[in-house]
Amino acid sequence: MNTLLVIVAVLALFPAGLFLFNLVLYRRCARAVGKTRPVSVLIPARNEELSIAAALESVLADTNPDLEVVVLDDHSSDKTAEIVSRFARKDRRVRLHPAPPLPSGWCGKQHACHVLSTHASHDWLVFLDADVRLERGAIGRMVRFMESREASLGSGVPRQVTTSFLERLLIPLIHFVLLSFLPLIRMRRSTSPAYAAGCGQLFIAKRDGYEACGGHSAIRATLHDGLRLPAQFRRHGLKTDLFDATDLAWVRMYQTGAEVWRGLGKNATEGMGHPRLIGPFTVLLLGGQVAPWALIPFIAMKGALGWTLLACGTTLVPVLVRVIAALRFKQPIGAALLHPFGIAGLLFIQWTALIRKLRGRSETWRGRVYSPDTNAAAAPLPLASSGQEAG
């Protein structure tokens, strides 16, 4: 039992230590100074009548005269195009384009982003989901970060607004998984795809790098651009980086518990839920974040004070890390206190997604159906990121 406790303690405490170390490196973008840069903000929109107006208002609050906002109406059946057209009549910085038919073998979002890139006029490209709201000055700060880091692609996780129980339980795990298992210092010293990570809700790219690596056209079949796009840049020797976007943007990713379940499961097998990765991740997460709680009664019954204290520390340290994350990233504290239940729920979704894939079940997202043989890339990547990746 004592040997098992030591193993569990290592599985719990090492990720906690890496999280705290990464927290120093995962910085917010500095204030923009000097002349503004021309930027193209690219928004794929499919049936976004409830979101697109607020998205445009948040972008257009930027006073950069060399800013353009290009929206692609991806065959919406609602009033998305009408709303964007109304903005375009009032502000010359807004342009609306209709999407061409979706070619075979393409995910809707990747096709929309690729088409948007061909309509962009500027060298800086910001890919923005329609449900993301930018804070004033965010675009200039992202550009300054990219220039200071000399990166070709950057990404950050916006502040995640959560309301329902499943949202609060699972969505805050984005930062925990990212910063507990990705060594940021190695990511910045290497262009290996093994360290690819990003958030599909918010990307900023240098146009020359985007075109050199093929951009979204090179990952056309995936549902998970949050992982695949950074990996594509890195395969071509281009630097990618991460910034803390908590004060740059906010989003409510899903509206209901059912959407959380479907959203996290739809691209799980391209990340943590990949057949080659789900076993190791289950050991790491179940062993380090859930198992310690089950061991405490057995250790306490043996009466050894030192081992009991180790067991208690092994359970409390990850929760303390989650509390720190909640304060830093403006997440609900209650979710941190339910940390082991959140981890168990996340793993259950990963395994459920893998079983669905192995049984040949298709995934439906944004009114489109993606079969298992067309929506997954061949090689696994080591981390799971988040975002409404498919459209």
KAVENRA-V356533 format. One record per residue. RES is the residue in one letter. SS is DSSP state (a for helix, b for strand, c for the rest). D_CENTER is the distance of its C-alpha to the mean C-alpha in whole Angstrom. Layout:
res=RES ss=SS d_center=D_CENTER
res=RES ss=SS d_center=D_CENTER
This chain:
res=M ss=c d_center=38
res=N ss=a d_center=38
res=T ss=a d_center=36
res=L ss=a d_center=34
res=L ss=a d_center=33
res=V ss=a d_center=32
res=I ss=a d_center=30
res=V ss=a d_center=28
res=A ss=a d_center=28
res=V ss=a d_center=27
res=L ss=a d_center=24
res=A ss=a d_center=23
res=L ss=a d_center=24
res=F ss=a d_center=23
res=P ss=a d_center=19
res=A ss=a d_center=20
res=G ss=a d_center=22
res=L ss=a d_center=19
res=F ss=a d_center=17
res=L ss=a d_center=20
res=F ss=a d_center=20
res=N ss=a d_center=17
res=L ss=a d_center=17
res=V ss=a d_center=19
res=L ss=a d_center=18
res=Y ss=c d_center=14
res=R ss=c d_center=16
res=R ss=b d_center=16
res=C ss=c d_center=17
res=A ss=c d_center=21
res=R ss=c d_center=23
res=A ss=c d_center=24
res=V ss=c d_center=28
res=G ss=c d_center=30
res=K ss=c d_center=30
res=T ss=c d_center=27
res=R ss=c d_center=26
res=P ss=c d_center=26
res=V ss=b d_center=22
res=S ss=b d_center=21
res=V ss=b d_center=18
res=L ss=b d_center=17
res=I ss=b d_center=16
res=P ss=b d_center=17
res=A ss=b d_center=18
res=R ss=c d_center=19
res=N ss=c d_center=21
res=E ss=c d_center=20
res=E ss=c d_center=23
res=L ss=c d_center=22
res=S ss=c d_center=19
res=I ss=a d_center=20
res=A ss=a d_center=23
res=A ss=a d_center=21
res=A ss=a d_center=18
res=L ss=a d_center=21
res=E ss=a d_center=23
res=S ss=a d_center=20
res=V ss=a d_center=20
res=L ss=a d_center=24
res=A ss=c d_center=24
res=D ss=c d_center=24
res=T ss=c d_center=28
res=N ss=c d_center=27
res=P ss=c d_center=30
res=D ss=c d_center=28
res=L ss=b d_center=25
res=E ss=b d_center=24
res=V ss=b d_center=22
res=V ss=b d_center=22
res=V ss=b d_center=21
res=L ss=b d_center=21
res=D ss=b d_center=23
res=D ss=c d_center=22
res=H ss=c d_center=25
res=S ss=c d_center=24
res=S ss=c d_center=27
res=D ss=c d_center=27
res=K ss=c d_center=28
res=T ss=a d_center=25
res=A ss=a d_center=27
res=E ss=a d_center=29
res=I ss=a d_center=27
res=V ss=a d_center=26
res=S ss=a d_center=29
res=R ss=a d_center=31
res=F ss=a d_center=28
res=A ss=a d_center=30
res=R ss=a d_center=33
res=K ss=a d_center=33
res=D ss=c d_center=31
res=R ss=c d_center=31
res=R ss=c d_center=28
res=V ss=b d_center=26
res=R ss=b d_center=27
res=L ss=b d_center=26
res=H ss=b d_center=26
res=P ss=b d_center=27
res=A ss=c d_center=25
res=P ss=c d_center=27
res=P ss=c d_center=27
res=L ss=c d_center=24
res=P ss=c d_center=26
res=S ss=c d_center=26
res=G ss=c d_center=23
res=W ss=c d_center=20
res=C ss=c d_center=17
res=G ss=a d_center=18
res=K ss=a d_center=15
res=Q ss=a d_center=15
res=H ss=a d_center=19
res=A ss=a d_center=18
res=C ss=a d_center=16
res=H ss=a d_center=19
res=V ss=a d_center=22
res=L ss=a d_center=20
res=S ss=a d_center=20
res=T ss=a d_center=24
res=H ss=a d_center=25
res=A ss=c d_center=24
res=S ss=c d_center=26
res=H ss=c d_center=25
res=D ss=c d_center=24
res=W ss=b d_center=20
res=L ss=b d_center=18
res=V ss=b d_center=15
res=F ss=b d_center=13
res=L ss=b d_center=12
res=D ss=c d_center=11
res=A ss=c d_center=15
res=D ss=c d_center=14
res=V ss=b d_center=12
res=R ss=b d_center=15
res=L ss=b d_center=16
res=E ss=c d_center=18
res=R ss=c d_center=21
res=G ss=c d_center=21
res=A ss=a d_center=18
res=I ss=a d_center=18
res=G ss=a d_center=21
res=R ss=a d_center=19
res=M ss=a d_center=16
res=V ss=a d_center=19
res=R ss=a d_center=21
res=F ss=a d_center=18
res=M ss=a d_center=18
res=E ss=a d_center=22
res=S ss=a d_center=22
res=R ss=a d_center=20
res=E ss=c d_center=22
res=A ss=c d_center=18
res=S ss=c d_center=18
res=L ss=b d_center=14
res=G ss=b d_center=12
res=S ss=b d_center=8
res=G ss=c d_center=8
res=V ss=c d_center=6
res=P ss=b d_center=9
res=R ss=b d_center=11
res=Q ss=b d_center=10
res=V ss=c d_center=14
res=T ss=c d_center=15
res=T ss=c d_center=19
res=S ss=c d_center=19
res=F ss=a d_center=20
res=L ss=a d_center=17
res=E ss=a d_center=15
res=R ss=a d_center=16
res=L ss=a d_center=16
res=L ss=a d_center=13
res=I ss=a d_center=10
res=P ss=c d_center=11
res=L ss=a d_center=11
res=I ss=a d_center=7
res=H ss=a d_center=9
res=F ss=a d_center=12
res=V ss=a d_center=11
res=L ss=a d_center=9
res=L ss=a d_center=12
res=S ss=a d_center=15
res=F ss=a d_center=14
res=L ss=c d_center=13
res=P ss=c d_center=16
res=L ss=a d_center=15
res=I ss=a d_center=19
res=R ss=a d_center=19
res=M ss=a d_center=16
res=R ss=a d_center=18
res=R ss=a d_center=21
res=S ss=c d_center=20
res=T ss=c d_center=19
res=S ss=c d_center=19
res=P ss=a d_center=16
res=A ss=a d_center=16
res=Y ss=a d_center=14
res=A ss=c d_center=12
res=A ss=c d_center=8
res=G ss=c d_center=5
res=C ss=c d_center=3
res=G ss=c d_center=5
res=Q ss=c d_center=6
res=L ss=b d_center=8
res=F ss=b d_center=10
res=I ss=b d_center=13
res=A ss=b d_center=16
res=K ss=b d_center=19
res=R ss=a d_center=21
res=D ss=a d_center=23
res=G ss=a d_center=21
res=Y ss=a d_center=19
res=E ss=a d_center=22
res=A ss=a d_center=23
res=C ss=a d_center=21
res=G ss=c d_center=21
res=G ss=a d_center=17
res=H ss=a d_center=16
res=S ss=a d_center=19
res=A ss=a d_center=19
res=I ss=a d_center=16
res=R ss=c d_center=18
res=A ss=c d_center=18
res=T ss=c d_center=14
res=L ss=c d_center=12
res=H ss=c d_center=9
res=D ss=a d_center=9
res=G ss=a d_center=5
res=L ss=a d_center=8
res=R ss=a d_center=11
res=L ss=a d_center=12
res=P ss=a d_center=11
res=A ss=a d_center=14
res=Q ss=a d_center=16
res=F ss=a d_center=17
res=R ss=a d_center=17
res=R ss=a d_center=20
res=H ss=c d_center=22
res=G ss=c d_center=22
res=L ss=c d_center=20
res=K ss=c d_center=18
res=T ss=b d_center=14
res=D ss=b d_center=13
res=L ss=b d_center=11
res=F ss=c d_center=12
res=D ss=b d_center=12
res=A ss=b d_center=11
res=T ss=b d_center=13
res=D ss=b d_center=16
res=L ss=b d_center=15
res=A ss=b d_center=13
res=W ss=b d_center=13
res=V ss=b d_center=11
res=R ss=c d_center=13
res=M ss=c d_center=10
res=Y ss=c d_center=13
res=Q ss=c d_center=17
res=T ss=c d_center=18
res=G ss=a d_center=18
res=A ss=a d_center=19
res=E ss=a d_center=16
res=V ss=a d_center=14
res=W ss=a d_center=15
res=R ss=a d_center=15
res=G ss=a d_center=12
res=L ss=a d_center=11
res=G ss=a d_center=14
res=K ss=a d_center=13
res=N ss=c d_center=11
res=A ss=a d_center=12
res=T ss=a d_center=15
res=E ss=a d_center=13
res=G ss=c d_center=11
res=M ss=c d_center=13
res=G ss=c d_center=15
res=H ss=c d_center=17
res=P ss=c d_center=20
res=R ss=c d_center=21
res=L ss=c d_center=18
res=I ss=a d_center=18
res=G ss=a d_center=22
res=P ss=a d_center=21
res=F ss=a d_center=18
res=T ss=a d_center=20
res=V ss=a d_center=23
res=L ss=a d_center=20
res=L ss=a d_center=19
res=L ss=a d_center=22
res=G ss=a d_center=24
res=G ss=a d_center=23
res=Q ss=a d_center=21
res=V ss=a d_center=24
res=A ss=a d_center=27
res=P ss=a d_center=28
res=W ss=a d_center=29
res=A ss=a d_center=31
res=L ss=a d_center=33
res=I ss=a d_center=34
res=P ss=a d_center=37
res=F ss=a d_center=38
res=I ss=a d_center=38
res=A ss=a d_center=40
res=M ss=a d_center=42
res=K ss=a d_center=43
res=G ss=c d_center=44
res=A ss=c d_center=43
res=L ss=a d_center=42
res=G ss=a d_center=40
res=W ss=a d_center=38
res=T ss=a d_center=37
res=L ss=a d_center=36
res=L ss=a d_center=34
res=A ss=a d_center=32
res=C ss=a d_center=32
res=G ss=a d_center=30
res=T ss=a d_center=28
res=T ss=a d_center=27
res=L ss=a d_center=27
res=V ss=a d_center=25
res=P ss=a d_center=21
res=V ss=a d_center=22
res=L ss=a d_center=23
res=V ss=a d_center=20
res=R ss=a d_center=18
res=V ss=a d_center=20
res=I ss=a d_center=20
res=A ss=a d_center=16
res=A ss=a d_center=17
res=L ss=a d_center=19
res=R ss=a d_center=17
res=F ss=a d_center=14
res=K ss=c d_center=16
res=Q ss=c d_center=15
res=P ss=c d_center=18
res=I ss=a d_center=21
res=G ss=a d_center=22
res=A ss=a d_center=19
res=A ss=a d_center=19
res=L ss=a d_center=23
res=L ss=c d_center=22
res=H ss=a d_center=19
res=P ss=a d_center=21
res=F ss=a d_center=21
res=G ss=a d_center=17
res=I ss=a d_center=17
res=A ss=a d_center=20
res=G ss=a d_center=18
res=L ss=a d_center=15
res=L ss=a d_center=17
res=F ss=a d_center=19
res=I ss=a d_center=17
res=Q ss=a d_center=16
res=W ss=a d_center=19
res=T ss=a d_center=20
res=A ss=a d_center=18
res=L ss=a d_center=20
res=I ss=a d_center=23
res=R ss=a d_center=22
res=K ss=a d_center=21
res=L ss=a d_center=25
res=R ss=c d_center=27
res=G ss=c d_center=26
res=R ss=c d_center=24
res=S ss=c d_center=22
res=E ss=b d_center=19
res=T ss=b d_center=19
res=W ss=b d_center=17
res=R ss=c d_center=18
res=G ss=c d_center=21
res=R ss=b d_center=21
res=V ss=b d_center=22
res=Y ss=b d_center=20
res=S ss=c d_center=22
res=P ss=c d_center=21
res=D ss=c d_center=23
res=T ss=c d_center=21
res=N ss=c d_center=18
res=A ss=c d_center=17
res=A ss=c d_center=17
res=A ss=c d_center=20
res=A ss=c d_center=19
res=P ss=c d_center=16
res=L ss=c d_center=14
res=P ss=c d_center=14
res=L ss=c d_center=10
res=A ss=c d_center=8
res=S ss=c d_center=4
res=S ss=c d_center=3
res=G ss=c d_center=5
res=Q ss=c d_center=8
res=E ss=c d_center=9
res=A ss=c d_center=12
res=G ss=c d_center=15
